């Protein structure tokens, strides 16, 4: 009998600089978000366009190093927006 090849359960993770507004003690430890393939493509494209824009900044400068990607999740509207942000000092 052939054995099934084990597969990854995730495709990576990233560190978060900060949450805004700050999360209180009652905030859930994790929130799962499920989006369709088509919406995932839009998210991918939006992040790619912003990364291309950020790549134009000189990374040797303080402002260039602080350039970041921001994601805003509207839980009640079920929307995510992508915007240019700055890392905390």
N, CA, C and O atoms as a GROMACS GRO file, in nm:
protein
  356
    1UNK      N    1   0.084  -0.119   0.000
    1UNK     CA    2   0.000   0.000   0.000
    1UNK      C    3   0.088   0.125   0.000
    1UNK      O    4   0.185   0.134   0.076
    2UNK      N    5   0.054   0.219  -0.084
    2UNK     CA    6   0.129   0.343  -0.095
    2UNK      C    7   0.098   0.435   0.023
    2UNK      O    8  -0.018   0.451   0.061
    3UNK      N    9   0.202   0.495   0.080
    3UNK     CA   10   0.182   0.592   0.188
    3UNK      C   11   0.158   0.729   0.130
    3UNK      O   12   0.215   0.766   0.028
    4UNK      N   13   0.071   0.805   0.198
    4UNK     CA   14   0.046   0.943   0.156
    4UNK      C   15   0.167   1.029   0.192
    4UNK      O   16   0.227   1.012   0.298
    5UNK      N   17   0.202   1.120   0.104
    5UNK     CA   18   0.310   1.214   0.130
    5UNK      C   19   0.258   1.318   0.228
    5UNK      O   20   0.151   1.376   0.207
    6UNK      N   21   0.334   1.342   0.333
    6UNK     CA   22   0.292   1.443   0.431
    6UNK      C   23   0.302   1.581   0.367
    6UNK      O   24   0.396   1.610   0.293
    7UNK      N   25   0.204   1.665   0.397
    7UNK     CA   26   0.200   1.800   0.342
    7UNK      C   27   0.207   1.902   0.453
    7UNK      O   28   0.174   1.875   0.568
    8UNK      N   29   0.251   2.021   0.415
    8UNK     CA   30   0.255   2.132   0.509
    8UNK      C   31   0.113   2.170   0.549
    8UNK      O   32   0.019   2.149   0.472
    9UNK      N   33   0.098   2.224   0.668
    9UNK     CA   34  -0.033   2.272   0.712
    9UNK      C   35  -0.045   2.423   0.696
    9UNK      O   36  -0.156   2.476   0.699
   10UNK      N   37   0.068   2.492   0.680
   10UNK     CA   38   0.063   2.636   0.655
   10UNK      C   39   0.169   2.669   0.551
   10UNK      O   40   0.254   2.586   0.517
   11UNK      N   41   0.162   2.789   0.502
   11UNK     CA   42   0.256   2.832   0.398
   11UNK      C   43   0.342   2.947   0.447
   11UNK      O   44   0.383   3.032   0.367
   12UNK      N   45   0.370   2.950   0.576
   12UNK     CA   46   0.457   3.051   0.632
   12UNK      C   47   0.384   3.144   0.726
   12UNK      O   48   0.261   3.140   0.738
   13UNK      N   49   0.460   3.228   0.790
   13UNK     CA   50   0.405   3.329   0.880
   13UNK      C   51   0.500   3.448   0.881
   13UNK      O   52   0.615   3.438   0.838
   14UNK      N   53   0.451   3.559   0.930
   14UNK     CA   54   0.532   3.680   0.937
   14UNK      C   55   0.513   3.745   1.073
   14UNK      O   56   0.412   3.724   1.139
   15UNK      N   57   0.612   3.824   1.115
   15UNK     CA   58   0.603   3.898   1.241
   15UNK      C   59   0.523   4.026   1.219
   15UNK      O   60   0.530   4.086   1.111
   16UNK      N   61   0.448   4.068   1.319
   16UNK     CA   62   0.368   4.190   1.313
   16UNK      C   63   0.436   4.296   1.398
   16UNK      O   64   0.476   4.268   1.512
   17UNK      N   65   0.449   4.416   1.345
   17UNK     CA   66   0.513   4.526   1.418
   17UNK      C   67   0.426   4.572   1.534
   17UNK      O   68   0.475   4.589   1.646
   18UNK      N   69   0.296   4.592   1.509
   18UNK     CA   70   0.206   4.637   1.616
   18UNK      C   71   0.061   4.622   1.571
   18UNK      O   72   0.033   4.607   1.452
   19UNK      N   73  -0.029   4.624   1.667
   19UNK     CA   74  -0.172   4.628   1.641
   19UNK      C   75  -0.223   4.766   1.676
   19UNK      O   76  -0.180   4.826   1.775
   20UNK      N   77  -0.316   4.817   1.597
   20UNK     CA   78  -0.375   4.946   1.624
   20UNK      C   79  -0.525   4.935   1.600
   20UNK      O   80  -0.565   4.903   1.488
   21UNK      N   81  -0.608   4.960   1.697
   21UNK     CA   82  -0.575   4.997   1.834
   21UNK      C   83  -0.514   4.879   1.909
   21UNK      O   84  -0.531   4.764   1.868
   22UNK      N   85  -0.443   4.907   2.020
   22UNK     CA   86  -0.384   4.798   2.099
   22UNK      C   87  -0.490   4.698   2.144
   22UNK      O   88  -0.603   4.736   2.176
   23UNK      N   89  -0.453   4.571   2.145
   23UNK     CA   90  -0.546   4.466   2.183
   23UNK      C   91  -0.555   4.456   2.335
   23UNK      O   92  -0.453   4.450   2.404
   24UNK      N   93  -0.676   4.453   2.386
   24UNK     CA   94  -0.698   4.441   2.530
   24UNK      C   95  -0.684   4.297   2.576
   24UNK      O   96  -0.659   4.206   2.496
   25UNK      N   97  -0.701   4.277   2.705
   25UNK     CA   98  -0.689   4.143   2.763
   25UNK      C   99  -0.798   4.048   2.713
   25UNK      O  100  -0.778   3.927   2.710
   26UNK      N  101  -0.913   4.102   2.673
   26UNK     CA  102  -1.025   4.019   2.629
   26UNK      C  103  -1.020   3.986   2.480
   26UNK      O  104  -1.106   3.912   2.431
   27UNK      N  105  -0.922   4.037   2.409
   27UNK     CA  106  -0.911   4.012   2.265
   27UNK      C  107  -0.880   3.865   2.241
   27UNK      O  108  -0.805   3.804   2.317
   28UNK      N  109  -0.936   3.807   2.135
   28UNK     CA  110  -0.904   3.667   2.104
   28UNK      C  111  -0.757   3.653   2.069
   28UNK      O  112  -0.695   3.745   2.015
   29UNK      N  113  -0.700   3.537   2.099
   29UNK     CA  114  -0.558   3.514   2.071
   29UNK      C  115  -0.532   3.497   1.922
   29UNK      O  116  -0.420   3.521   1.876
   30UNK      N  117  -0.632   3.457   1.847
   30UNK     CA  118  -0.617   3.439   1.702
   30UNK      C  119  -0.752   3.459   1.635
   30UNK      O  120  -0.857   3.429   1.692
   31UNK      N  121  -0.747   3.510   1.513
   31UNK     CA  122  -0.866   3.524   1.431
   31UNK      C  123  -0.835   3.458   1.297
   31UNK      O  124  -0.737   3.494   1.232
   32UNK      N  125  -0.916   3.364   1.257
   32UNK     CA  126  -0.900   3.300   1.126
   32UNK      C  127  -0.983   3.374   1.024
   32UNK      O  128  -1.098   3.410   1.050
   33UNK      N  129  -0.925   3.397   0.908
   33UNK     CA  130  -0.993   3.464   0.799
   33UNK      C  131  -0.993   3.370   0.680
   33UNK      O  132  -0.888   3.319   0.641
   34UNK      N  133  -1.110   3.345   0.621
   34UNK     CA  134  -1.122   3.261   0.503
   34UNK      C  135  -1.170   3.348   0.388
   34UNK      O  136  -1.272   3.415   0.399
   35UNK      N  137  -1.095   3.346   0.277
   35UNK     CA  138  -1.134   3.424   0.160
   35UNK      C  139  -1.132   3.334   0.037
   35UNK      O  140  -1.060   3.234   0.033
   36UNK      N  141  -1.211   3.370  -0.062
   36UNK     CA  142  -1.217   3.291  -0.185
   36UNK      C  143  -1.087   3.305  -0.263
   36UNK      O  144  -1.005   3.392  -0.235
   37UNK      N  145  -1.070   3.217  -0.359
   37UNK     CA  146  -0.953   3.221  -0.446
   37UNK      C  147  -0.944   3.355  -0.518
   37UNK      O  148  -0.837   3.415  -0.526
   38UNK      N  149  -1.058   3.402  -0.571
   38UNK     CA  150  -1.059   3.528  -0.644
   38UNK      C  151  -1.020   3.645  -0.554
   38UNK      O  152  -0.943   3.732  -0.595
   39UNK      N  153  -1.073   3.648  -0.432
   39UNK     CA  154  -1.039   3.755  -0.338
   39UNK      C  155  -0.893   3.743  -0.294
   39UNK      O  156  -0.827   3.845  -0.273
   40UNK      N  157  -0.842   3.621  -0.281
   40UNK     CA  158  -0.701   3.601  -0.247
   40UNK      C  159  -0.611   3.656  -0.358
   40UNK      O  160  -0.505   3.712  -0.330
   41UNK      N  161  -0.653   3.639  -0.482
   41UNK     CA  162  -0.577   3.696  -0.594
   41UNK      C  163  -0.573   3.848  -0.586
   41UNK      O  164  -0.469   3.909  -0.611
   42UNK      N  165  -0.686   3.910  -0.550
   42UNK     CA  166  -0.690   4.055  -0.534
   42UNK      C  167  -0.597   4.099  -0.421
   42UNK      O  168  -0.526   4.199  -0.434
   43UNK      N  169  -0.596   4.025  -0.311
   43UNK     CA  170  -0.508   4.056  -0.198
   43UNK      C  171  -0.362   4.044  -0.241
   43UNK      O  172  -0.280   4.131  -0.211
   44UNK      N  173  -0.332   3.936  -0.311
   44UNK     CA  174  -0.197   3.913  -0.362
   44UNK      C  175  -0.153   4.027  -0.454
   44UNK      O  176  -0.042   4.078  -0.442
   45UNK      N  177  -0.240   4.065  -0.546
   45UNK     CA  178  -0.209   4.172  -0.640
   45UNK      C  179  -0.190   4.306  -0.567
   45UNK      O  180  -0.096   4.380  -0.596
   46UNK      N  181  -0.279   4.336  -0.473
   46UNK     CA  182  -0.268   4.461  -0.398
   46UNK      C  183  -0.140   4.470  -0.319
   46UNK      O  184  -0.074   4.574  -0.317
   47UNK      N  185  -0.104   4.361  -0.252
   47UNK     CA  186   0.021   4.360  -0.175
   47UNK      C  187   0.140   4.371  -0.270
   47UNK      O  188   0.236   4.442  -0.242
   48UNK      N  189   0.133   4.302  -0.383
   48UNK     CA  190   0.242   4.310  -0.482
   48UNK      C  191   0.261   4.451  -0.535
   48UNK      O  192   0.374   4.496  -0.552
   49UNK      N  193   0.150   4.520  -0.562
   49UNK     CA  194   0.161   4.657  -0.612
   49UNK      C  195   0.220   4.749  -0.506
   49UNK      O  196   0.303   4.835  -0.537
   50UNK      N  197   0.178   4.731  -0.382
   50UNK     CA  198   0.233   4.814  -0.274
   50UNK      C  199   0.382   4.783  -0.252
   50UNK      O  200   0.461   4.875  -0.230
   51UNK      N  201   0.419   4.657  -0.258
   51UNK     CA  202   0.561   4.622  -0.243
   51UNK      C  203   0.645   4.683  -0.355
   51UNK      O  204   0.756   4.728  -0.331
   52UNK      N  205   0.592   4.684  -0.477
   52UNK     CA  206   0.662   4.748  -0.587
   52UNK      C  207   0.680   4.897  -0.562
   52UNK      O  208   0.785   4.953  -0.591
   53UNK      N  209   0.577   4.959  -0.507
   53UNK     CA  210   0.585   5.102  -0.472
   53UNK      C  211   0.690   5.125  -0.362
   53UNK      O  212   0.773   5.215  -0.373
   54UNK      N  213   0.686   5.043  -0.257
   54UNK     CA  214   0.781   5.058  -0.146
   54UNK      C  215   0.924   5.031  -0.191
   54UNK      O  216   1.019   5.087  -0.136
   55UNK      N  217   0.940   4.946  -0.290
   55UNK     CA  218   1.072   4.912  -0.341
   55UNK      C  219   1.139   5.032  -0.406
   55UNK      O  220   1.261   5.032  -0.423
   56UNK      N  221   1.063   5.133  -0.443
   56UNK     CA  222   1.120   5.254  -0.501
   56UNK      C  223   1.187   5.344  -0.398
   56UNK      O  224   1.260   5.436  -0.435
   57UNK      N  225   1.163   5.319  -0.271
   57UNK     CA  226   1.224   5.399  -0.165
   57UNK      C  227   1.367   5.355  -0.141
   57UNK      O  228   1.400   5.238  -0.157
   58UNK      N  229   1.451   5.448  -0.102
   58UNK     CA  230   1.590   5.419  -0.069
   58UNK      C  231   1.592   5.354   0.069
   58UNK      O  232   1.564   5.420   0.169
   59UNK      N  233   1.626   5.225   0.074
   59UNK     CA  234   1.622   5.149   0.199
   59UNK      C  235   1.736   5.187   0.295
   59UNK      O  236   1.734   5.145   0.411
   60UNK      N  237   1.833   5.264   0.248
   60UNK     CA  238   1.944   5.304   0.336
   60UNK      C  239   1.904   5.423   0.424
   60UNK      O  240   1.977   5.458   0.516
   61UNK      N  241   1.790   5.485   0.396
   61UNK     CA  242   1.744   5.598   0.477
   61UNK      C  243   1.652   5.549   0.588
   61UNK      O  244   1.594   5.441   0.578
   62UNK      N  245   1.639   5.628   0.693
   62UNK     CA  246   1.551   5.593   0.804
   62UNK      C  247   1.408   5.578   0.757
   62UNK      O  248   1.340   5.482   0.792
   63UNK      N  249   1.361   5.672   0.676
   63UNK     CA  250   1.224   5.666   0.626
   63UNK      C  251   1.203   5.544   0.536
   63UNK      O  252   1.098   5.480   0.542
   64UNK      N  253   1.302   5.512   0.455
   64UNK     CA  254   1.293   5.395   0.369
   64UNK      C  255   1.287   5.266   0.448
   64UNK      O  256   1.214   5.174   0.412
   65UNK      N  257   1.364   5.260   0.556
   65UNK     CA  258   1.364   5.140   0.642
   65UNK      C  259   1.232   5.124   0.718
   65UNK      O  260   1.192   5.013   0.750
   66UNK      N  261   1.166   5.236   0.746
   66UNK     CA  262   1.040   5.232   0.821
   66UNK      C  263   0.919   5.206   0.732
   66UNK      O  264   0.810   5.180   0.783
   67UNK      N  265   0.936   5.212   0.601
   67UNK     CA  266   0.824   5.188   0.509
   67UNK      C  267   0.770   5.047   0.531
   67UNK      O  268   0.847   4.952   0.546
   68UNK      N  269   0.638   5.035   0.532
   68UNK     CA  270   0.577   4.906   0.566
   68UNK      C  271   0.445   4.888   0.493
   68UNK      O  272   0.391   4.982   0.433
   69UNK      N  273   0.395   4.767   0.500
   69UNK     CA  274   0.263   4.733   0.447
   69UNK      C  275   0.165   4.731   0.564
   69UNK      O  276   0.193   4.671   0.668
   70UNK      N  277   0.053   4.795   0.547
   70UNK     CA  278  -0.053   4.793   0.648
   70UNK      C  279  -0.173   4.716   0.595
   70UNK      O  280  -0.210   4.729   0.479
   71UNK      N  281  -0.232   4.637   0.681
   71UNK     CA  282  -0.356   4.567   0.649
   71UNK      C  283  -0.459   4.606   0.754
   71UNK      O  284  -0.431   4.601   0.873
   72UNK      N  285  -0.575   4.646   0.710
   72UNK     CA  286  -0.683   4.679   0.802
   72UNK      C  287  -0.796   4.581   0.777
   72UNK      O  288  -0.850   4.573   0.666
   73UNK      N  289  -0.832   4.506   0.880
   73UNK     CA  290  -0.940   4.408   0.870
   73UNK      C  291  -1.065   4.467   0.933
   73UNK      O  292  -1.068   4.497   1.053
   74UNK      N  293  -1.167   4.483   0.852
   74UNK     CA  294  -1.296   4.530   0.900
   74UNK      C  295  -1.382   4.406   0.925
   74UNK      O  296  -1.439   4.349   0.832
   75UNK      N  297  -1.390   4.365   1.051
   75UNK     CA  298  -1.458   4.238   1.082
   75UNK      C  299  -1.607   4.244   1.052
   75UNK      O  300  -1.663   4.145   1.005
   76UNK      N  301  -1.672   4.356   1.078
   76UNK     CA  302  -1.816   4.364   1.053
   76UNK      C  303  -1.849   4.378   0.904
   76UNK      O  304  -1.951   4.327   0.858
   77UNK      N  305  -1.763   4.446   0.830
   77UNK     CA  306  -1.784   4.462   0.686
   77UNK      C  307  -1.729   4.346   0.605
   77UNK      O  308  -1.759   4.332   0.487
   78UNK      N  309  -1.647   4.262   0.670
   78UNK     CA  310  -1.581   4.148   0.606
   78UNK      C  311  -1.496   4.196   0.489
   78UNK      O  312  -1.506   4.145   0.377
   79UNK      N  313  -1.411   4.294   0.517
   79UNK     CA  314  -1.323   4.352   0.416
   79UNK      C  315  -1.181   4.365   0.474
   79UNK      O  316  -1.163   4.377   0.595
   80UNK      N  317  -1.083   4.363   0.385
   80UNK     CA  318  -0.944   4.390   0.420
   80UNK      C  319  -0.894   4.497   0.324
   80UNK      O  320  -0.910   4.486   0.203
   81UNK      N  321  -0.833   4.601   0.379
   81UNK     CA  322  -0.771   4.702   0.293
   81UNK      C  323  -0.620   4.695   0.311
   81UNK      O  324  -0.569   4.657   0.416
   82UNK      N  325  -0.551   4.732   0.206
   82UNK     CA  326  -0.404   4.730   0.202
   82UNK      C  327  -0.360   4.875   0.186
   82UNK      O  328  -0.409   4.946   0.098
   83UNK      N  329  -0.266   4.919   0.270
   83UNK     CA  330  -0.222   5.057   0.262
   83UNK      C  331  -0.076   5.069   0.301
   83UNK      O  332  -0.019   4.980   0.365
   84UNK      N  333  -0.015   5.182   0.262
   84UNK     CA  334   0.124   5.209   0.301
   84UNK      C  335   0.126   5.254   0.446
   84UNK      O  336   0.048   5.340   0.486
   85UNK      N  337   0.216   5.197   0.523
   85UNK     CA  338   0.227   5.228   0.666
   85UNK      C  339   0.373   5.254   0.699
   85UNK      O  340   0.461   5.242   0.614
   86UNK      N  341   0.397   5.290   0.824
   86UNK     CA  342   0.534   5.310   0.876
   86UNK      C  343   0.552   5.225   0.999
   86UNK      O  344   0.460   5.212   1.080
   87UNK      N  345   0.670   5.165   1.015
   87UNK     CA  346   0.700   5.088   1.136
   87UNK      C  347   0.712   5.181   1.254
   87UNK      O  348   0.747   5.298   1.238
   88UNK      N  349   0.684   5.129   1.373
   88UNK     CA  350   0.701   5.207   1.496
   88UNK      C  351   0.849   5.238   1.513
   88UNK      O  352   0.935   5.162   1.470
   89UNK      N  353   0.878   5.349   1.576
   89UNK     CA  354   1.018   5.388   1.597
   89UNK      C  355   1.085   5.300   1.699
   89UNK      O  356   1.203   5.318   1.729
   0.00000   0.00000   0.00000
